[in-house]
């Protein structure tokens, strides 16, 4: 049986362990979710929205407790953990407020006599499979809109985040959600496949690796289930020019170090115009070399946090070592710090070519890969030379120039003079091997819904 284990990546200390669920408990969970669905969907949407609004309030009230769990469980710097909890409150509040209007009937013009509307109806029990890197946020953007819609949720969290998973389930119960509306399951991989195949389950949303997404999509496809996948990314971050090159480099480095580089839409590929490249690179190297490992719960100046696990740290260091062996240049960091923690010294790499695996891989950690280009067209070609298509950003003192380049990005989220457009109202999702489907914003209410036509001939 799979064990869910909470381990502090800063120290290697095991904080808690939880046994996986039995097949009988899985059956109980699905039965509860299905049984609650009939009652939950029958409630007025405003009543469901009120419970989601109360959940938003509880995120704010419990911010210290929730943030510390996250910091201890996956190493997120405490201030960033607090920011994640605040964002969850915003997401739940957004769907509580906007959900009823987003789910309202949409009249359409009928060619014949009578009236026609498109109704947005809940579909039933959904399975969410969520990752460790944003233990609350990833769940919030899936759960909030679907609870407002009237769907019920089974939530399979990452095996390394059991305390976060339990805290979320308790929060929603305390907000007034009926038992069965949101059920946490410490399932193993075979049980996940059985849940997806169960005829009572109507859809599945996964945020995770490309490999996990492919497996889930295969199982869902065999069972004719709707899937939303938010997978990896290797987002381009194009700097065409700058009024202050060093400041631009510092902003790029700060963005890359968010969540210690463990974000799908982090700026993993920095594409810099040749006339500012060297100054930009030198500042990145200086920033990386200035940091020392530190306690993410303290966040002393000049320190960096651990990765989520020792295994993740060792895997990242191996990717960097392989790139260097193939001819890339490592300007700083890139090694696992001695000790029991999961620290990798922030790295800066150049000289990555299409012949190297690293050119097409996702480096999930504190690694800045820098490319030099000589034209806007070259920058765009390089940016799109990736199997991923999550997000991308273009920077220039000439906004229209940056916009023209951004228009050509083959991604789900293109940004001009901003690393990302963050907000509960902003849809999130990608193309190519970054997955499909959208979360957040108006589109977040569109995925797991029966867009039913109602035509009345009068």
C-alpha positions as CSV (number, residue, x, y, z in Angstrom):
1,X,0.0,0.0,0.0
2,X,1.3,3.5,-0.9
3,X,2.3,5.7,2.0
4,X,1.7,9.4,1.9
5,X,4.7,11.0,3.7
6,X,5.2,14.6,4.7
7,X,9.0,15.3,4.8
8,X,10.6,18.6,5.4
9,X,13.0,19.1,2.4
10,X,15.1,21.6,4.4
11,X,16.1,19.0,6.9
12,X,15.0,15.6,5.6
13,X,12.9,15.1,8.7
14,X,9.8,13.0,8.3
15,X,6.9,15.0,9.8
16,X,4.0,12.7,9.3
17,X,2.9,9.5,7.5
18,X,-0.5,8.4,6.4
19,X,-1.5,5.0,5.0
20,X,-3.1,4.8,1.6
21,X,-6.8,4.0,1.3
22,X,-8.2,0.6,0.7
23,X,-10.3,-0.3,-2.3
24,X,-13.3,-0.4,0.0
25,X,-12.6,3.1,1.1
26,X,-12.3,4.2,-2.5
27,X,-15.8,2.7,-3.1
28,X,-17.1,4.6,-0.1
29,X,-15.6,7.8,-1.4
30,X,-17.1,7.5,-4.9
31,X,-20.5,6.5,-3.4
32,X,-20.5,9.5,-1.1
33,X,-19.5,11.9,-3.9
34,X,-22.2,10.4,-6.2
35,X,-24.8,10.4,-3.5
36,X,-24.1,14.0,-2.5
37,X,-24.2,15.2,-6.2
38,X,-27.9,14.8,-6.5
39,X,-28.5,17.0,-3.4
40,X,-25.7,19.4,-4.2
41,X,-26.7,20.2,-7.7
42,X,-30.3,20.7,-6.6
43,X,-29.4,23.6,-4.4
44,X,-29.6,27.1,-5.8
45,X,-26.3,28.1,-7.3
46,X,-26.3,31.1,-4.9
47,X,-26.3,28.8,-2.0
48,X,-23.3,26.8,-3.3
49,X,-21.6,30.1,-4.1
50,X,-22.1,31.2,-0.4
51,X,-20.2,28.1,0.8
52,X,-17.4,28.8,-1.6
53,X,-17.3,32.4,-0.4
54,X,-17.0,31.2,3.2
55,X,-14.1,29.0,2.1
56,X,-12.4,32.1,0.8
57,X,-12.8,33.7,4.2
58,X,-11.3,30.7,5.9
59,X,-8.2,30.8,3.7
60,X,-7.7,34.3,5.0
61,X,-8.4,33.4,8.6
62,X,-6.1,30.3,8.5
63,X,-3.3,31.9,6.5
64,X,-0.6,31.3,9.1
65,X,-1.5,27.7,9.7
66,X,-1.9,26.8,6.0
67,X,1.3,28.6,4.9
68,X,3.5,26.9,7.6
69,X,2.2,23.5,6.5
70,X,3.2,24.2,3.0
71,X,6.6,25.5,4.0
72,X,7.3,22.5,6.1
73,X,5.9,20.0,3.6
74,X,7.5,21.2,0.3
75,X,9.9,23.9,1.2
76,X,8.2,27.0,-0.2
77,X,9.5,30.2,1.3
78,X,7.1,31.3,4.0
79,X,6.2,34.7,2.4
80,X,5.5,32.9,-0.9
81,X,3.4,30.3,0.9
82,X,1.4,33.1,2.5
83,X,1.0,34.6,-1.0
84,X,-0.3,31.3,-2.3
85,X,-3.0,31.1,0.4
86,X,-4.0,34.7,-0.3
87,X,-4.4,33.9,-4.0
88,X,-6.6,30.9,-3.1
89,X,-8.8,33.2,-1.1
90,X,-9.0,35.4,-4.2
91,X,-9.9,32.5,-6.5
92,X,-12.7,31.2,-4.2
93,X,-14.0,34.7,-3.8
94,X,-14.0,35.3,-7.6
95,X,-16.0,32.2,-8.4
96,X,-18.3,32.8,-5.5
97,X,-19.1,36.3,-6.8
98,X,-18.9,35.7,-10.6
99,X,-19.9,32.1,-10.8
100,X,-23.7,32.5,-10.8
101,X,-23.5,35.0,-13.7
102,X,-20.9,32.9,-15.6
103,X,-23.2,29.9,-15.3
104,X,-26.4,31.7,-16.3
105,X,-28.4,30.7,-19.3
106,X,-27.3,32.2,-22.5
107,X,-30.1,33.0,-25.0
108,X,-29.4,32.3,-28.6
109,X,-31.4,33.5,-31.7
110,X,-33.5,30.7,-33.0
111,X,-34.2,30.4,-36.7
112,X,-37.7,29.0,-36.1
113,X,-40.4,30.3,-33.8
114,X,-39.7,29.8,-30.1
115,X,-37.0,30.4,-27.7
116,X,-33.6,28.7,-27.2
117,X,-31.0,29.0,-24.4
118,X,-27.8,27.2,-23.6
119,X,-27.8,26.0,-20.1
120,X,-24.6,25.2,-18.1
121,X,-25.4,22.1,-16.0
122,X,-23.1,20.2,-13.7
123,X,-22.0,16.8,-15.0
124,X,-21.3,14.9,-11.7
125,X,-18.4,13.5,-9.8
126,X,-14.9,14.7,-10.9
127,X,-11.5,13.5,-10.0
128,X,-8.7,16.0,-9.4
129,X,-5.1,14.8,-9.4
130,X,-2.9,17.6,-8.0
131,X,0.9,18.2,-7.7
132,X,3.1,19.2,-4.8
133,X,4.6,22.5,-6.1
134,X,1.5,24.6,-5.4
135,X,-0.4,22.4,-2.9
136,X,-3.4,24.8,-2.4
137,X,-3.5,26.9,-5.5
138,X,-3.6,24.0,-7.9
139,X,-6.6,22.6,-6.0
140,X,-8.3,26.0,-5.7
141,X,-8.5,26.7,-9.4
142,X,-10.0,23.3,-10.0
143,X,-12.3,23.0,-7.0
144,X,-13.8,26.5,-6.7
145,X,-15.6,26.8,-10.0
146,X,-16.7,23.2,-10.0
147,X,-18.2,23.4,-6.5
148,X,-20.1,26.5,-7.6
149,X,-21.4,24.7,-10.7
150,X,-22.7,21.8,-8.6
151,X,-20.1,19.1,-9.4
152,X,-18.7,17.0,-6.6
153,X,-15.0,16.3,-6.2
154,X,-12.7,13.5,-5.4
155,X,-9.2,14.9,-4.8
156,X,-6.0,12.8,-5.1
157,X,-3.1,15.0,-3.9
158,X,0.6,14.4,-4.3
159,X,2.0,11.7,-2.0
160,X,4.4,14.3,-0.4
161,X,1.6,16.7,0.6
162,X,-0.8,14.8,2.8
163,X,-1.0,17.5,5.5
164,X,-1.9,20.1,2.9
165,X,-4.5,17.8,1.5
166,X,-6.2,17.1,4.8
167,X,-6.1,20.8,5.7
168,X,-8.0,21.7,2.5
169,X,-10.6,19.0,3.0
170,X,-11.2,20.3,6.5
171,X,-11.4,23.9,5.4
172,X,-14.2,23.0,2.9
173,X,-16.1,21.0,5.4
174,X,-15.8,23.9,7.9
175,X,-17.1,26.3,5.2
176,X,-20.3,24.3,5.0
177,X,-19.7,21.9,2.1
178,X,-21.7,18.7,2.7
179,X,-19.8,15.5,3.2
180,X,-19.3,14.0,-0.2
181,X,-19.0,17.3,-2.0
182,X,-15.2,17.3,-1.6
183,X,-13.5,14.1,-0.6
184,X,-9.8,13.6,-0.1
185,X,-8.5,10.2,-1.1
186,X,-4.9,8.9,-0.4
187,X,-5.1,6.7,-3.5
188,X,-2.3,4.8,-5.3
189,X,-1.8,4.8,-9.0
190,X,-3.8,1.6,-9.7
191,X,-6.7,3.0,-7.6
192,X,-6.6,6.2,-9.6
193,X,-7.0,4.2,-12.8
194,X,-10.0,2.5,-11.3
195,X,-11.6,5.8,-10.2
196,X,-11.3,7.2,-13.7
197,X,-12.8,4.0,-15.2
198,X,-15.8,4.1,-12.7
199,X,-18.9,5.0,-14.6
200,X,-20.0,7.4,-11.8
201,X,-17.0,9.6,-12.4
202,X,-17.5,12.0,-15.3
203,X,-14.2,13.7,-15.7
204,X,-10.6,14.2,-14.5
205,X,-8.3,17.1,-14.2
206,X,-4.6,16.6,-13.7
207,X,-1.8,19.1,-13.1
208,X,1.5,17.4,-13.2
209,X,4.2,15.9,-15.5
210,X,3.9,15.2,-19.2
211,X,4.3,11.5,-18.4
212,X,1.5,11.5,-15.8
213,X,-0.7,13.4,-18.2
214,X,-0.2,10.9,-21.0
215,X,-1.1,8.0,-18.7
216,X,-4.2,9.7,-17.3
217,X,-5.4,10.8,-20.8
218,X,-4.9,7.2,-22.1
219,X,-7.1,5.8,-19.3
220,X,-9.7,8.5,-19.6
221,X,-9.8,8.0,-23.4
222,X,-10.5,4.3,-23.0
223,X,-13.4,5.2,-20.7
224,X,-14.7,8.2,-22.7
225,X,-14.0,10.7,-19.9
226,X,-13.4,14.4,-20.3
227,X,-9.9,15.4,-19.3
228,X,-8.2,18.7,-18.5
229,X,-4.4,18.6,-18.4
230,X,-2.0,21.2,-17.2
231,X,1.5,19.8,-17.8
232,X,5.0,21.0,-18.1
233,X,6.5,24.1,-19.6
234,X,9.7,25.7,-20.8
235,X,8.4,29.2,-21.1
236,X,10.5,31.7,-23.2
237,X,11.3,35.0,-21.6
238,X,12.4,37.3,-24.4
239,X,14.3,40.5,-23.7
240,X,14.5,42.6,-26.9
241,X,16.0,45.7,-25.2
242,X,16.1,47.5,-21.9
243,X,16.6,50.9,-20.4
244,X,18.3,49.2,-17.5
245,X,19.8,45.9,-18.4
246,X,21.0,45.0,-14.9
247,X,17.6,45.7,-13.4
248,X,16.0,43.6,-16.2
249,X,18.3,40.7,-15.3
250,X,17.5,41.0,-11.6
251,X,13.8,40.9,-12.4
252,X,14.3,37.9,-14.6
253,X,16.3,36.1,-11.9
254,X,13.7,36.9,-9.2
255,X,11.0,35.5,-11.5
256,X,13.0,32.3,-12.1
257,X,13.6,31.8,-8.4
258,X,9.9,32.0,-7.5
259,X,9.0,28.8,-5.7
260,X,12.7,27.9,-6.1
261,X,12.1,27.5,-9.9
262,X,9.5,24.9,-9.4
263,X,6.7,26.4,-11.4
264,X,5.3,25.1,-14.7
265,X,5.1,28.6,-16.2
266,X,8.5,29.9,-14.9
267,X,10.8,31.7,-17.3
268,X,13.0,28.6,-18.0
269,X,14.5,30.0,-21.2
270,X,15.8,33.5,-21.2
271,X,16.3,34.7,-24.8
272,X,18.3,37.9,-24.9
273,X,19.3,40.2,-27.7
274,X,23.0,40.1,-28.5
275,X,23.7,43.8,-27.8
276,X,22.7,43.4,-24.1
277,X,23.3,39.7,-23.6
278,X,26.7,39.9,-21.9
279,X,25.6,42.5,-19.4
280,X,22.4,40.6,-18.7
281,X,24.2,37.3,-18.2
282,X,26.9,38.8,-15.9
283,X,24.1,40.2,-13.6
284,X,22.4,36.8,-13.5
285,X,25.6,35.1,-12.5
286,X,26.2,37.7,-9.8
287,X,22.7,37.2,-8.5
288,X,23.1,33.4,-8.4
289,X,26.5,33.4,-6.7
290,X,25.3,35.8,-4.0
291,X,22.8,33.3,-2.6
292,X,23.3,30.7,0.2
293,X,21.0,27.9,1.3
294,X,18.6,29.0,4.1
295,X,15.6,28.0,6.1
296,X,12.5,28.7,4.1
297,X,10.6,29.3,7.3
298,X,13.0,32.2,8.2
299,X,13.9,33.6,4.8
300,X,17.0,35.4,5.8
301,X,18.3,37.9,3.1
302,X,20.6,36.4,0.6
303,X,19.3,32.8,1.0
304,X,17.5,30.3,-1.2
305,X,15.0,27.5,-0.4
306,X,15.3,23.8,-1.0
307,X,13.6,21.9,-3.7
308,X,10.6,19.7,-2.8
309,X,12.7,16.6,-2.2
310,X,16.2,15.2,-2.2
311,X,15.3,13.1,-5.2
312,X,14.2,16.2,-7.1
313,X,17.4,17.9,-6.3
314,X,19.6,15.0,-7.4
315,X,17.6,14.7,-10.7
316,X,18.0,18.3,-11.5
317,X,21.7,18.3,-10.8
318,X,22.0,15.3,-13.1
319,X,20.3,17.1,-15.9
320,X,22.7,20.1,-15.5
321,X,25.7,17.8,-15.4
322,X,24.5,16.0,-18.6
323,X,24.1,19.4,-20.4
324,X,27.6,20.5,-19.4
325,X,29.1,17.2,-20.6
326,X,27.4,17.8,-23.9
327,X,29.1,21.2,-24.3
328,X,27.0,23.7,-22.3
329,X,28.7,26.3,-20.1
330,X,27.8,26.4,-16.4
331,X,28.5,29.8,-15.0
332,X,27.3,29.3,-11.4
333,X,25.8,26.7,-9.1
334,X,24.1,23.6,-10.4
335,X,25.2,21.2,-7.6
336,X,23.4,19.6,-4.7
337,X,24.4,21.3,-1.4
338,X,26.0,18.9,1.1
339,X,23.7,17.8,4.0
340,X,20.4,16.2,4.4
341,X,18.4,18.9,2.7
342,X,17.2,19.2,-0.9
343,X,19.2,22.3,-1.9
344,X,20.6,22.9,-5.4
345,X,22.7,26.0,-5.8
346,X,21.1,28.4,-8.3
347,X,22.5,27.8,-11.7
348,X,23.1,29.8,-14.9
349,X,23.6,27.9,-18.1
350,X,24.5,29.1,-21.6
351,X,25.5,27.3,-24.8
352,X,22.5,25.0,-24.9
353,X,21.9,23.8,-28.5
354,X,19.2,21.8,-30.2
355,X,21.5,18.8,-30.2
356,X,21.3,18.6,-26.4
357,X,18.5,17.0,-24.4
358,X,18.3,20.1,-22.2
359,X,17.2,22.2,-25.1
360,X,13.9,20.4,-25.1
361,X,13.6,19.4,-21.5
362,X,12.0,21.2,-18.6
363,X,14.5,22.1,-15.9
364,X,12.3,22.2,-12.8
365,X,14.3,24.2,-10.3
366,X,16.6,27.2,-9.9
367,X,18.3,27.1,-13.3
368,X,18.4,30.1,-15.7
369,X,19.1,29.0,-19.3
370,X,20.2,32.0,-21.4
371,X,20.3,32.2,-25.2
372,X,21.8,35.0,-27.4
373,X,19.9,36.1,-30.5
374,X,20.5,38.7,-33.1
375,X,17.0,39.6,-34.3
376,X,13.3,39.6,-33.3
377,X,12.7,36.8,-35.9
378,X,15.5,34.7,-34.4
379,X,14.1,35.2,-30.9
380,X,10.6,34.1,-32.0
381,X,11.9,31.0,-33.9
382,X,13.9,29.9,-30.8
383,X,11.0,30.6,-28.5
384,X,8.7,28.3,-30.5
385,X,11.3,25.6,-30.8
386,X,10.0,23.6,-27.9
387,X,7.6,20.7,-27.4
388,X,5.9,22.9,-24.7
389,X,3.5,25.8,-25.2
390,X,2.4,27.0,-21.8
391,X,3.3,30.7,-21.5
392,X,5.8,33.2,-22.7
393,X,6.8,36.8,-22.1
394,X,8.4,39.5,-24.3
395,X,10.0,42.7,-22.9
396,X,10.9,45.9,-24.7
397,X,10.8,49.6,-24.2
398,X,8.8,49.6,-27.4
399,X,5.5,48.0,-26.4
400,X,4.3,47.6,-29.9
401,X,7.5,45.8,-30.9
402,X,7.1,43.4,-28.0
403,X,3.5,42.9,-28.8
404,X,4.3,41.9,-32.4
405,X,6.8,39.3,-31.2
406,X,4.3,38.1,-28.5
407,X,1.6,37.6,-31.1
408,X,3.8,35.0,-32.8
409,X,4.3,32.9,-29.6
410,X,2.9,29.4,-29.9
411,X,1.6,29.3,-26.3
412,X,-1.6,29.4,-24.3
413,X,-0.6,32.6,-22.4
414,X,1.4,35.4,-24.1
415,X,2.5,38.4,-22.0
416,X,4.0,41.8,-23.0
417,X,6.3,43.5,-20.5
418,X,5.1,41.2,-17.7
419,X,6.3,37.8,-16.6
420,X,2.7,36.6,-16.4
421,X,-0.8,37.9,-16.1
422,X,-1.7,36.7,-12.6
423,X,-5.3,36.9,-11.3
424,X,-8.3,34.8,-10.6
425,X,-10.0,36.2,-13.7
426,X,-7.1,35.3,-16.0
427,X,-7.4,31.9,-17.8
428,X,-4.5,29.5,-17.3
429,X,-3.5,26.7,-19.7
430,X,-1.3,25.8,-22.6
431,X,-1.0,24.1,-26.0
432,X,1.2,21.4,-27.5
433,X,2.7,19.1,-24.8
434,X,1.8,21.5,-22.1
435,X,-1.7,20.1,-22.1
436,X,-5.2,21.3,-22.9
437,X,-8.1,22.9,-21.2
438,X,-8.3,26.0,-19.2
439,X,-8.6,26.9,-15.5
440,X,-9.4,30.2,-13.8
441,X,-11.4,33.1,-15.3
442,X,-14.6,32.7,-17.3
443,X,-13.1,29.7,-19.1
444,X,-12.7,27.9,-15.7
445,X,-16.4,27.5,-15.6
446,X,-16.5,25.9,-19.1
447,X,-14.6,22.6,-18.8
448,X,-16.8,20.2,-16.7
449,X,-20.2,21.4,-17.7
450,X,-23.1,20.1,-19.8
451,X,-23.7,22.9,-22.2
452,X,-27.3,21.8,-22.7
453,X,-29.6,23.3,-25.4
454,X,-33.1,24.0,-24.2
455,X,-35.5,24.9,-27.0
456,X,-39.1,25.8,-26.4
457,X,-41.4,26.0,-29.4
458,X,-44.1,28.5,-28.6
